[in-house]
Structure formats: C-alpha cells, structure tokens
Amino acid sequence: MANISLGTEVQIAKTATIPTRYQGRTGFVVGTVKAGRGFKYEVEPVGGRRVTPLVLSTRQFDVL
C-alpha cells in the first residue's frame, strides 16, 4: 500500500457503495475520519460540487 497523505491523488473504485456518478472518478484526499479502531479517508472528487467529501476506506479507491 502506498503512503497516503493529504493531497494524494486517488481513483474511486467502480464497486464503491457510493452514488454511481462518483464511481471511477479521480479525486484528492482532504482528511481522515475515525472509524472503529482505525480510520477512513475523506476524498473530494475532481469537478464535483459536493458540500462534504466522500468518506471511503482504502478498499474503495486506488492511489494514482
């Protein structure tokens, strides 16, 4: 697994459980959120007009 830090460019997986319009798009990591014993990443899709970033686990995106 690559080192993931703020600003890392990622591609959202087509199998992620998120709206279809965001699947397969690229985005940037903008933060982290605690989830259980670990954490998930906040990803802001490129060209999106979302008010809040998507909260994804590392299985739901690939580092570019």
C-alpha distances in whole Angstrom, upper triangle without the diagonal:
4,7,8,12,15,16,13,14,12,14,15,16,19,19,18,21,22,25,25,26,23,21,19,20,18,18,17,15,18,18,17,19,19,19,20,19,16,15,15,14,17,17,20,21,22,26,26,29,27,29,26,22,20,18,15,13,9,11,13,11,9,8,11
4,6,10,13,13,10,11,11,13,15,16,20,20,19,22,23,26,26,26,22,21,19,19,16,16,14,13,16,16,16,19,20,20,22,20,17,16,15,14,16,16,19,19,21,24,25,28,26,28,25,21,20,18,16,14,10,13,14,12,9,7,9
4,6,10,11,9,11,12,15,17,18,22,22,21,24,24,27,27,27,23,22,21,20,17,16,14,12,14,14,14,17,18,19,21,19,16,15,14,13,15,15,18,19,20,24,25,27,26,26,24,20,19,18,16,14,11,14,16,13,12,9,11
4,7,8,6,9,9,13,14,16,20,20,18,21,21,23,24,24,20,20,19,18,15,13,10,8,11,10,10,14,15,17,19,18,14,12,11,9,11,11,14,16,17,21,21,23,22,23,20,16,16,14,13,12,9,13,14,11,10,8,10
4,6,6,9,11,15,16,19,22,23,20,23,22,24,25,25,21,21,20,19,16,13,10,7,8,8,9,13,15,17,20,19,15,13,12,9,11,11,13,16,17,21,21,22,21,21,19,15,16,15,14,14,12,16,16,14,13,11,12
4,6,9,11,15,16,19,22,23,21,23,21,23,25,23,20,21,20,18,15,11,8,5,5,6,9,13,15,18,21,20,17,14,13,9,9,10,11,14,15,18,18,19,18,18,16,13,14,14,14,15,14,17,17,15,15,12,13
4,6,9,13,15,18,21,23,20,23,21,23,23,22,18,19,18,16,12,9,5,5,6,9,12,15,18,20,24,24,20,17,15,11,11,9,10,12,12,15,16,18,17,18,16,13,14,15,15,16,15,18,17,14,14,11,11
4,6,10,12,15,19,20,18,21,20,22,22,21,17,18,16,14,11,8,5,5,8,10,12,16,19,20,23,23,19,16,14,11,11,9,11,12,12,16,17,19,18,20,18,14,14,15,14,14,12,15,15,11,10,7,8
4,7,10,13,16,18,17,20,18,20,20,18,15,15,13,11,7,6,5,7,10,12,14,18,21,22,25,25,21,18,15,12,12,9,10,10,10,13,15,18,17,19,17,14,14,15,14,15,13,15,13,10,9,6,6
4,6,9,13,15,13,16,15,17,17,16,12,12,10,9,6,5,6,7,11,13,14,17,20,20,23,23,20,17,14,11,11,8,10,9,10,14,14,17,17,19,17,13,12,13,11,12,10,12,10,6,5,4,5
4,6,9,12,11,14,13,15,14,13,10,9,6,6,4,6,9,10,14,16,17,19,21,21,24,25,21,19,15,13,13,10,11,9,10,13,14,17,17,19,18,14,12,13,11,12,11,11,9,5,5,6,7
4,7,9,7,10,10,11,11,11,7,6,5,6,6,7,10,11,14,15,16,17,20,19,22,23,20,17,14,12,12,9,10,8,11,13,13,16,15,18,16,12,10,11,9,10,10,9,6,4,7,9,10
4,5,5,9,10,11,10,12,9,6,5,8,9,11,14,14,17,18,18,19,21,20,22,23,20,18,15,14,14,12,14,12,14,17,16,19,18,21,19,15,12,13,10,11,10,8,5,5,7,10,12
4,6,9,9,10,8,10,8,5,5,9,11,13,16,17,20,21,21,22,24,22,25,26,23,21,18,17,17,15,16,13,16,17,16,19,18,22,20,17,14,15,13,14,13,11,8,9,11,14,15
4,6,8,10,9,12,11,7,9,12,14,16,18,19,21,22,21,21,22,20,22,24,22,20,17,17,17,16,17,16,18,20,19,21,20,23,21,18,14,15,12,12,12,9,7,9,12,15,17
4,6,8,9,11,9,7,9,11,13,14,16,16,18,18,18,17,19,17,19,21,19,17,13,13,14,13,15,13,17,18,17,19,17,19,17,14,11,11,8,9,10,8,5,8,11,15,17
4,7,8,11,10,9,12,14,16,16,18,18,19,19,18,17,19,16,19,21,19,17,14,14,14,14,16,15,18,20,17,19,16,18,16,14,11,11,9,11,13,11,8,11,15,18,20
4,6,8,7,7,11,12,14,14,16,16,18,18,18,17,19,17,20,22,20,18,14,14,13,12,13,12,15,16,14,15,13,15,13,12,8,9,9,12,14,13,10,12,15,18,20
4,6,6,7,11,11,14,15,17,18,19,20,20,20,22,21,24,26,24,21,18,17,15,14,14,12,15,15,12,13,12,15,14,13,10,12,12,15,17,16,13,14,17,20,21
4,5,5,9,10,13,15,18,19,21,22,23,23,25,23,26,29,26,24,20,19,17,15,15,13,15,15,13,15,14,17,17,15,13,15,14,17,18,17,13,14,17,20,20
4,6,8,8,12,13,16,18,20,21,22,23,26,25,28,30,27,24,21,19,17,14,13,10,12,11,10,12,12,15,15,14,12,15,15,18,19,18,15,15,17,19,20
4,6,6,9,9,13,14,16,18,19,20,22,22,25,27,24,21,17,15,13,11,10,7,9,10,8,11,10,14,13,11,9,12,12,15,16,15,11,11,14,16,16
4,6,9,11,14,15,18,19,20,20,23,22,25,26,24,21,17,16,15,12,12,10,12,13,12,15,14,17,16,14,11,13,12,14,14,13,9,9,12,14,15
4,7,10,13,15,18,20,21,22,25,24,27,28,25,22,18,17,16,13,13,10,11,13,13,16,16,19,18,15,13,15,13,15,14,13,10,9,10,12,12
4,7,10,13,15,18,19,21,24,24,27,28,25,22,18,16,14,11,10,7,7,9,10,13,13,17,16,13,12,14,13,16,15,15,12,10,11,12,12
4,7,10,13,16,17,20,23,23,26,27,24,21,17,14,13,9,9,6,6,9,10,14,14,17,16,13,12,14,13,15,14,15,12,9,9,10,9
4,7,9,12,14,17,20,21,24,25,22,18,15,11,10,6,5,4,5,9,9,12,12,14,13,10,10,12,12,14,13,15,12,9,10,10,10
4,6,9,12,15,18,19,23,24,20,17,14,10,8,5,5,7,7,11,11,14,13,15,13,10,10,12,12,14,13,15,13,11,11,10,10
4,6,8,11,15,16,20,20,16,13,10,7,6,5,6,9,11,14,14,16,14,15,12,9,10,10,10,11,11,14,13,10,11,10,11
4,7,10,14,16,20,20,17,13,11,8,6,6,7,10,12,15,14,15,13,13,11,8,10,10,11,13,14,17,15,14,15,14,15
4,7,10,13,16,17,14,10,9,6,5,7,9,13,15,18,17,17,15,14,11,9,10,9,11,12,13,16,15,14,16,15,17
4,7,9,13,13,10,6,6,4,6,9,12,15,18,21,19,20,17,16,13,10,11,8,9,10,11,15,14,14,16,15,18
4,6,10,11,9,5,5,6,7,11,14,17,20,22,20,21,17,16,13,11,11,8,9,10,12,15,15,16,18,18,21
4,7,8,6,4,6,9,11,14,17,20,24,26,24,24,21,20,16,15,14,10,11,11,13,16,16,18,20,20,24
4,6,5,5,6,10,12,15,18,21,24,27,24,25,21,21,17,15,14,10,10,9,12,14,15,17,19,20,24
4,6,7,10,13,15,19,22,24,28,30,28,29,25,24,21,19,17,14,14,12,14,16,17,19,22,23,26
4,7,10,14,17,20,23,26,29,32,30,31,27,27,23,21,20,16,15,13,14,16,18,20,22,22,26
4,7,10,14,17,20,23,26,29,27,28,25,24,21,18,17,13,12,10,11,13,15,17,18,19,22
4,7,10,13,16,19,22,25,23,24,21,21,17,15,13,10,9,8,9,12,13,14,16,17,20
4,7,10,13,15,19,22,20,21,18,18,14,12,10,6,6,5,7,10,10,11,14,14,18
4,6,10,12,15,18,17,18,16,16,12,9,8,6,5,6,8,11,10,10,12,12,15
4,7,10,13,16,14,15,12,12,9,6,5,5,6,9,11,13,11,11,14,14,16
4,6,9,12,11,13,11,12,9,5,5,6,7,10,11,13,11,9,12,12,13
4,7,9,7,9,8,9,8,5,6,9,10,14,14,16,13,12,14,14,15
4,6,5,8,8,11,10,8,8,11,12,15,15,16,13,11,13,13,14
4,5,9,10,13,13,11,12,15,15,18,18,19,16,14,15,14,14
4,7,9,12,13,12,13,17,18,21,21,22,19,17,18,18,17
4,6,9,10,9,11,14,16,19,20,21,18,16,18,19,18
4,6,9,10,12,15,17,21,23,24,20,19,21,22,22
4,5,7,8,12,15,18,20,21,18,18,20,21,22
4,7,10,13,16,19,22,23,20,20,23,23,24
4,7,9,12,16,18,20,17,17,20,21,22
4,6,9,13,15,17,14,14,17,17,18
4,6,10,12,14,11,11,14,15,17
4,7,10,12,10,11,14,15,18
4,7,8,6,8,11,13,16
4,5,6,7,10,12,16
4,5,6,8,9,13
4,6,8,11,14
4,7,10,13
4,7,9
4,6
4
